Amino acid sequence: MRRALSILVLLLIAEAPSVARGARSEDVSNAGPAGQQGQAASASLPTVDQVLDKYVQAIGGKDALDKVTTRVMKESIELPATGDAGSIAPGTIEIYMKAPNKRMLTVNIPGSGTDRRGYNGKAGWYVDPDEGPKDLSGADLDALKGEAEFYRETKLKELHPKMAVEGRTRVGSGEAYVVSAALADGNSEKFYFDAQSGLLVRDDLPVEIPDEGKTTQQSIFEDYKDVDGVKLPFTIRRLRPDGDSIIKFSEIKNNVLVDDNKFEKPPK
């Protein structure tokens, strides 16, 4: 059951709509399909700047986002009995965030245990149930560090310098612009922004599942609600070959008092 919890935590690390996984490049581009027909299609598409600017405005605007300096989120997660994770009871998650780049999360799954990990702006850690607090490294540290970026919604171009508008496709009942972002490992993450509202409605992220290899994790963002002038998705559906999940936020609070000690590695 500890393995099931570990798989779940890996699934949850990339929980927010966007993370700092971008590969550095010289500029931001706008590209469409190849060929003469592709050039015409590309000419009718908005630029990367236009799509991202509309997204920021859709979730409240930069001024509203900049006014938020801390965030506390409480949520539940439901996992069907599929994949090698087996049958996992509904669990709870608490996340604490503080600008500019601090994050701590606790995942509690009945029958599987508790996982707690954090990033204090400089170093990451997790609490091993048998050995106590330990330092995070490698891909786990990179993922948590990326998630700790508090103002990522307004820094997408900085985090993902090499982006391109690939086209327009149907997502759910509406149309969305597809924006690809090159990653440091040579793969691409794809963001889907609703053509009408501008909101981020889907994200396709290349991931590697333990013992199964590389695949794509699809996240669907739904039920946007206003929290102190900022719109946030209260439901995230995550689709993966090793098991789907539904994350539902029961409470999101902005600008609450969060002590810096919350993000420090606990003593042994």
N, C-alpha and C positions, 0 to 999 in steps of 0.2 A: 504493500500500500504506500510505502514511502516513495517508490518509483512512480506511482500514479500521481502523487503530489508533486514530484519533481517535474513530470511532464506538464502538469497543470500550470506550475509557476512559469515555466518557459513559455507557455502559451499566453500567459497574462502579462509578461514583461512589456511587450509592445502593445500596451493597452490604449494609449492615447492616439488620436487621429494621425499624428505624424511624429517622426523621430529623427534624430541627427545621424542618419546613415549615409548622407550624400557623399559622393566622390567629388573631390575638388577638380574643377576644370576652369577654362579661361573665361567663359561667358555663359549666359542663359540663352538658349536658342528656341525657335519655334519651328517645328518641322511637321510635315504631313507625309502621306504615302508617296512613293516614288512614281515618276512618270508624269506625263502631261496632265492626265486626269487628277493625279495626286496634287500637282501644283495648284490646280483650280480649287480643289477641296481645301488645301492649306490656306489659300488666299481668303476663303470664306470663314475660316476659324479665327477665334480671338487669339491674342498673343498670351504667352505665359503670364506677363504682367497683368493683363486684363482679367484673366481667370483668378489669379491669386488676390488681386485687389478686391474683386467682387466677393471672394470668400471672406476676407477680413471684414468687409462691410457687412456681410450677411450675418456674421456672428457677433456684431456689435460695434465694430470699428476699433482702430488702434488706440484711441484715447480711452475707451472703456476697458480694453484689455490691459493697458498699462496701469490702470488704477488698482488692479488686483495684484496683490503681492504674496498671498498665501491661499491655499485651497485644501480642504479636507473632504474626502469622498468616502462614502460607505455604500457597499454594493453587495448583491448576491450573485452567485453563479450557478447555473444549471448545466449539467453535462449528461447527455444520453449515455446509456451503457453500450458504447461502441469502442472499437479500437483496443489497443493493448492496455489502455488506462483502466479498462473494466468498468464496473458499476461504481460510480462515485456519488455520494450523497450531496445535496445542495450545500454549498459553502458560503462563507462570508469573507469579504475583503475590506480592509481599511487602507486608505492611501493618504499620506500627508505630503504636501508640496510647499516649497518656499522659494521665492525668487532670489537669485537668478537661476540656480541649478541644484536644488536640494530635493531629495525624494526618499520616502520610506514607505514600504508596504508590508502588510501582514496578511497572509492567506491562511484561513482556518477551514479545513475540510474534515468533518466528523468521520472518524475511523481511519483517516490518513495522516493526520497530524497538522502541525502549524509550520509555516515557512515565513521567516521575517528577514528582510534585507533592506539596505539603505545606501544612499550616496550623499556625502556631506559637502559636495562641491569639489572635492579633491580626491577622495578615495571611496571605494565601495566595499561593502561587507555583507555577510549573511550569518545567520545563527544555525549551526549544525546541531541537530537534536542530540547527538552523541558526544561531540567534541567541543561544543560551544561556539562562540563568535570566531569567524575566520574571514580573511580578506578575499574579496572577489577579484577575479582576473579573467583575461581572455574575452571570449564572446559574451559571457554573462555580464562582465563589467561594462563592455561597450554598449550593450543593450540598455542597461540600467542608467548609464551616464547619458545616453541619448534621451531617455524618457524623462530625465531630471531637468531638461531644458524647459524652463517655465513658459517662456514667450515664443514657443516654436511656431505658433500659428502665424505670427508676423515675421518670422525669420526663415520661412521655407526656402526662399531663394538663397539665403546664406548657408543653410544646412544642406541644400541640394542645388549646387550651382549649375549643374548640367541637366536642364529640364527641357521638355518639348511637348507641345500640344499635338497628340497623335491623331485625334479625330473626335467623333461624337458617337455615342452608343446608347442603347437602352439599359437603364438600371431600374428595376422594379417597374413602376407605372410611369416613369418619366425618362427624359433624355439627360445625358451627362457628358461633359467634356472629359476626355481621357488625357491626363498629363503624366508622362513618364519621367522618372528621375533616376539617373545613373547612380549606382552604388559603388562603393570602393572595391568590391569583389568582382566587378564586371557585370553583375546582374542589374536589373531595373525594377524599381518599385513603381506601381501605377496608382495614381490618385484619380478618383472619379468625382467631379464637381457638378452638381445639378445645374443644368443649363438655365433654368428659370430662377431658382432661389439663390444659387451660388454656393450652397452648403456642400460640404464634403459628405458624400453618401456611401462611398465604398473605397476600400484600399486593398490592393493585391501586393503582398509582400513575400519575396522568396525566403524560405526558412529551411533549416535542416532539422529533421526529426531524429532523435536518438535511435539508432539501430535500423532506421528506415531510409535515410538519405534525404536528398533535396526535394522540396515540393513548394507549393504556393499556399499561403494562408490568406484567405479572403475575409475581410472584416466589413460588415454592413452597419452603418451608423444611422440610427432611427430615433424618433421621439425627441427631437430637439426642444429644449425648454430654456426660458430666460432665467438666468441666475445673476442678479445684480447687474443687469445690462449686458451680460455676455451669454450667448446661446451655446449650450453644450448638449451632446447626445446622451440621453438617459438610458438608451438600450443599444448594446453592441452585440451583433450576432457574428460569431467567428466560425468559419468553415475550414476544416482541415481533414486530410485523409485519416488521421489517427483519432478523430472524434470532434464533433462540433460542440459549441458552447454558446450559451446566452448569458450575457452580463447585463444586469439591471441595477441601475443606481437608485438607491432609496433616499440618499441625502447627499447634496453637494453644497458646501458652504465656502464662501470667499472671505478673505480678509479677517480670518479668525486668528487668535493668538496661538502661534506654534513655536515652542522653544527650540532653539538650535540644537540642544542636546538630543532631541528626538532623532536626529540624523547621524549621530555619532555611534560608532561601534560599541556595543555594550561591553563592560568589563567581564573577564572570565570568572 
